[in-house]
Amino acid sequence: MIRYRQVLAVPGMAPLLGVSLLARAAITADVMALTLYVVLGLDMSYAAAGGVAAALTAGVALGGPLLGRVIDRRGLRTVLLATVVPQVVFWLSVPILPYGILLGAAFAAGLLMVPVQQVTRQAIAAMTTAGQRRAAFALEAVQGDLSYIVGPSVVILCAAKLSPNVVVWAVGAVIVAGGAGIALLNPPLCAEGEADPGAAGRPPRREWLGAGMIAVLTMAFGATMLLSGVDLAIVATLEEAGQVSWAAVVVAVFGMASVAGGLIYGALPRPLPTWLLLGLLGLVTTPVGLAHTWPWLCVAVVGTGLLTAPTLSAVADAVSRLAPAGVRGEATGLQSSAQSAGFAFGTPIVGVAIDVTVPAGGFAAAGLAAIAAALIGRLLSHRSPDRGLRSATPLVPGHRTLSHLGPTPSEGGGRG
């Protein structure tokens, strides 16, 4: 707990995490809000709703690196202004748009989504010391779990009481408020002692987008592929058992276990390699399908949950360490895109595994995908030479390279 107190004592950190949590909860719920609007408000099919959700998600995946690049070149407030205004226009106009135009507008809104998660990660890297960074990213991963638990649930409850129009307006209002709040806070994106990105120029991609960074992005993809697959496999398993109404309970247990795992991991004296965390996550997920009823499934997903936030926080930490200050926005954007792609691919791949085998095959497919990503990440990171990583690492006191994406002998257990 001492590490967390140190992180929250950093000037501006607590307000940033608070505003970011609010905005991320709304962004996590935006797909659900649009789905319910299309189904309930437009009285169309779930397939049609899925098209809008896919358009928004594709926009987010493509827009992440582009917005990050603009942040690196033009600064935070320029990007927030360029994203908050389109969000106001989109969410206000949703109820009056025909379905065909809504598809295109959803893609554009995703392309210009307020980059809350990226900015939070950049600010964490800039505002914390090397000894505080792992605990800070653990809090950021826990924040993601809480937004995942709270956001969609609140939208579903509100949809039962209010009109779909009001729900989409409310979600949009919170996203806009979150972007405006971050603009007011204006957190630093470069640590003291780092050169200003605009003044220092951008290092060539070949200097930082090498084997080490590709390894981390591959593991980010594998982690979210597993998570989206687990959600689908939980529903399929309980549907076969005639207990699908208990899926929300299992998902809640999964989320709370991840929160606990993130807090425990951030308080540990030493980090673990990212590939090892992801590999263990895949191993504990593969046999979850052996549980066939909701009480046993609640027990079985605890292991997966305990390793989820640590894995995601380790990925974010690795990206922040491998990316120079001048390209950190683009790097965190690539991380967001890799994770969005993992979510997009995980559901259909696991769905095919469930269709051709049994629901338990969904958990096995998700787990094996994560293990494969961990092995690829390990092989790529092993190939990454120290000299290449040093050239891509900001010259900040206490900063280290990540030739193996894990702890180095210089990081003693007592650093905090």
Secondary structure in CASP SS format (residue, H / E / C, confidence):
PFRMAT SS
TARGET T0000
AUTHOR 0000-0000-0000
METHOD secondary structure of the structure
MODEL  1
M C 1.00
I H 1.00
R H 1.00
Y H 1.00
R H 1.00
Q H 1.00
V H 1.00
L H 1.00
A C 1.00
V C 1.00
P C 1.00
G C 1.00
M H 1.00
A H 1.00
P H 1.00
L H 1.00
L H 1.00
G H 1.00
V H 1.00
S H 1.00
L H 1.00
L H 1.00
A H 1.00
R H 1.00
A H 1.00
A H 1.00
I H 1.00
T H 1.00
A H 1.00
D H 1.00
V H 1.00
M H 1.00
A H 1.00
L H 1.00
T H 1.00
L H 1.00
Y H 1.00
V H 1.00
V H 1.00
L H 1.00
G H 1.00
L C 1.00
D C 1.00
M C 1.00
S C 1.00
Y H 1.00
A H 1.00
A H 1.00
A H 1.00
G H 1.00
G H 1.00
V H 1.00
A H 1.00
A H 1.00
A H 1.00
L H 1.00
T H 1.00
A H 1.00
G H 1.00
V H 1.00
A H 1.00
L H 1.00
G H 1.00
G H 1.00
P H 1.00
L H 1.00
L H 1.00
G H 1.00
R H 1.00
V H 1.00
I H 1.00
D H 1.00
R H 1.00
R H 1.00
G C 1.00
L H 1.00
R H 1.00
T H 1.00
V H 1.00
L H 1.00
L H 1.00
A H 1.00
T H 1.00
V H 1.00
V H 1.00
P H 1.00
Q H 1.00
V H 1.00
V H 1.00
F H 1.00
W H 1.00
L H 1.00
S H 1.00
V H 1.00
P H 1.00
I H 1.00
L C 1.00
P C 1.00
Y H 1.00
G H 1.00
I H 1.00
L H 1.00
L H 1.00
G H 1.00
A H 1.00
A H 1.00
F H 1.00
A H 1.00
A H 1.00
G H 1.00
L H 1.00
L C 1.00
M C 1.00
V C 1.00
P C 1.00
V H 1.00
Q H 1.00
Q H 1.00
V H 1.00
T H 1.00
R H 1.00
Q H 1.00
A H 1.00
I H 1.00
A H 1.00
A H 1.00
M H 1.00
T C 1.00
T C 1.00
A H 1.00
G H 1.00
Q H 1.00
R H 1.00
R H 1.00
A H 1.00
A H 1.00
F H 1.00
A H 1.00
L H 1.00
E H 1.00
A H 1.00
V H 1.00
Q H 1.00
G H 1.00
D H 1.00
L H 1.00
S H 1.00
Y H 1.00
I H 1.00
V H 1.00
G H 1.00
P H 1.00
S H 1.00
V H 1.00
V H 1.00
I H 1.00
L H 1.00
C H 1.00
A H 1.00
A H 1.00
K H 1.00
L C 1.00
S C 1.00
P H 1.00
N H 1.00
V H 1.00
V H 1.00
V H 1.00
W H 1.00
A H 1.00
V H 1.00
G H 1.00
A H 1.00
V H 1.00
I H 1.00
V H 1.00
A H 1.00
G H 1.00
G H 1.00
A H 1.00
G H 1.00
I H 1.00
A H 1.00
L H 1.00
L H 1.00
N C 1.00
P C 1.00
P C 1.00
L C 1.00
C C 1.00
A C 1.00
E C 1.00
G C 1.00
E C 1.00
A C 1.00
D C 1.00
P H 1.00
G H 1.00
A H 1.00
A H 1.00
G C 1.00
R C 1.00
P C 1.00
P C 1.00
R H 1.00
R H 1.00
E H 1.00
W H 1.00
L C 1.00
G C 1.00
A H 1.00
G H 1.00
M H 1.00
I H 1.00
A H 1.00
V H 1.00
L H 1.00
T H 1.00
M H 1.00
A H 1.00
F H 1.00
G H 1.00
A H 1.00
T H 1.00
M H 1.00
L H 1.00
L H 1.00
S H 1.00
G H 1.00
V H 1.00
D H 1.00
L H 1.00
A H 1.00
I H 1.00
V H 1.00
A H 1.00
T H 1.00
L H 1.00
E H 1.00
E H 1.00
A C 1.00
G C 1.00
Q C 1.00
V H 1.00
S H 1.00
W H 1.00
A H 1.00
A H 1.00
V H 1.00
V H 1.00
V H 1.00
A H 1.00
V H 1.00
F H 1.00
G H 1.00
M H 1.00
A H 1.00
S H 1.00
V H 1.00
A H 1.00
G H 1.00
G H 1.00
L H 1.00
I H 1.00
Y H 1.00
G H 1.00
A H 1.00
L C 1.00
P C 1.00
R C 1.00
P C 1.00
L C 1.00
P C 1.00
T H 1.00
W H 1.00
L H 1.00
L H 1.00
L H 1.00
G H 1.00
L H 1.00
L H 1.00
G H 1.00
L H 1.00
V H 1.00
T H 1.00
T H 1.00
P H 1.00
V H 1.00
G H 1.00
L H 1.00
A C 1.00
H C 1.00
T C 1.00
W H 1.00
P H 1.00
W H 1.00
L H 1.00
C H 1.00
V H 1.00
A H 1.00
V H 1.00
V H 1.00
G H 1.00
T H 1.00
G H 1.00
L H 1.00
L H 1.00
T H 1.00
A H 1.00
P H 1.00
T H 1.00
L H 1.00
S H 1.00
A H 1.00
V H 1.00
A H 1.00
D H 1.00
A H 1.00
V H 1.00
S H 1.00
R H 1.00
L H 1.00
A C 1.00
P C 1.00
A H 1.00
G H 1.00
V H 1.00
R H 1.00
G H 1.00
E H 1.00
A H 1.00
T H 1.00
G H 1.00
L H 1.00
Q H 1.00
S H 1.00
S H 1.00
A H 1.00
Q H 1.00
S H 1.00
A H 1.00
G H 1.00
F H 1.00
A H 1.00
F H 1.00
G H 1.00
T H 1.00
P H 1.00
I H 1.00
V H 1.00
G H 1.00
V H 1.00
A H 1.00
I H 1.00
D H 1.00
V H 1.00
T C 1.00
V C 1.00
P H 1.00
A H 1.00
G H 1.00
G H 1.00
F H 1.00
A H 1.00
A H 1.00
A H 1.00
G H 1.00
L H 1.00
A H 1.00
A H 1.00
I H 1.00
A H 1.00
A H 1.00
A H 1.00
L H 1.00
I H 1.00
G H 1.00
R H 1.00
L H 1.00
L H 1.00
S H 1.00
H H 1.00
R H 1.00
S C 1.00
P C 1.00
D H 1.00
R H 1.00
G H 1.00
L H 1.00
R H 1.00
S H 1.00
A C 1.00
T C 1.00
P C 1.00
L C 1.00
V C 1.00
P C 1.00
G C 1.00
H C 1.00
R C 1.00
T C 1.00
L C 1.00
S C 1.00
H C 1.00
L C 1.00
G C 1.00
P C 1.00
T C 1.00
P C 1.00
S C 1.00
E C 1.00
G C 1.00
G C 1.00
G C 1.00
R C 1.00
G C 1.00
END
